[in-house]
Amino acid sequence: MNAQYLAKHFDAGLSYEQYLATDPEKAANWNTIYQQVALTDEQRTLIESFERTINLLCVSGIWCGDCAQQGPLIQRIAEAGSTLNLRWVDRDAHADLSEQLKVNAGLRVPMLVFMAEDFEPVSIYGDRTLTRYRSIAAKQLGGACPLPGAPVPDDELLGTMQDWLDEFERVHLLLRLSGRLRQKHGD
């Protein structure tokens, strides 16, 4: 995946509100989680300290239980940072991109592509965070996708939010320390 390819998909992406409007019935599950979570003051301060622009492309499925549980967390993080530009695309509508993001030979969602300001790829993170996998493993060993709208314990949401936030911070530090970008920005 090169910068031009990623920029094309980013430009075709939707805002969170536009994405949810594609299926208002399923959006209700996303809205429930969105209303349930908030960043702490410490988390918000961290995100507000980011200096480098991070373009983010979330490959998702509005129908997916994992996306309904994690998508609102990603959105909350992105809303907190003026340097974070997030777009959403449907996995099936962007099949060529989804094919390149397979995990363990399978199409997974949500997948978040982190890019520099010029759309150079920096990181790909997703499917489920470690906290999410631990929770699922504790309930049952084996593949399962939770039903959208199923209650999610607060501690799981908070842990999953922190997992996502850790990756946002890791990417920001990678960009902040990038020799290419430090030379470009004179810092």
CORCORVEN-V434803 format. One record per residue. N is the residue number from 0. PSI is psi as a letter, one per 20 degrees, with the letter a starting at -180 (999 if undefined). Layout:
# CORCORVEN-V434803
n;psi
N;PSI
N;PSI
This chain:
# CORCORVEN-V434803
n;psi
0;p
1;r
2;g
3;g
4;g
5;h
6;h
7;g
8;h
9;g
10;h
11;i
12;r
13;q
14;r
15;g
16;g
17;g
18;g
19;h
20;i
21;i
22;n
23;h
24;g
25;h
26;h
27;h
28;h
29;g
30;h
31;g
32;g
33;g
34;h
35;h
36;q
37;q
38;q
39;r
40;g
41;g
42;g
43;g
44;g
45;g
46;g
47;h
48;i
49;p
50;h
51;q
52;p
53;o
54;p
55;p
56;o
57;o
58;p
59;r
60;o
61;h
62;i
63;p
64;g
65;h
66;g
67;h
68;h
69;h
70;g
71;h
72;g
73;g
74;g
75;g
76;g
77;h
78;h
79;i
80;p
81;i
82;j
83;o
84;o
85;p
86;q
87;p
88;q
89;p
90;g
91;h
92;h
93;l
94;h
95;g
96;g
97;h
98;h
99;i
100;j
101;q
102;p
103;l
104;j
105;q
106;p
107;q
108;q
109;q
110;p
111;p
112;o
113;p
114;q
115;r
116;h
117;j
118;j
119;p
120;q
121;g
122;q
123;p
124;q
125;b
126;e
127;q
128;r
129;g
130;g
131;g
132;g
133;g
134;g
135;g
136;h
137;h
138;h
139;q
140;p
141;r
142;p
143;q
144;p
145;q
146;p
147;p
148;i
149;q
150;q
151;p
152;q
153;g
154;h
155;g
156;g
157;g
158;g
159;g
160;g
161;h
162;g
163;g
164;h
165;h
166;h
167;g
168;g
169;g
170;g
171;g
172;h
173;g
174;h
175;h
176;i
177;p
178;g
179;g
180;h
181;h
182;g
183;g
184;i
185;k
186;999
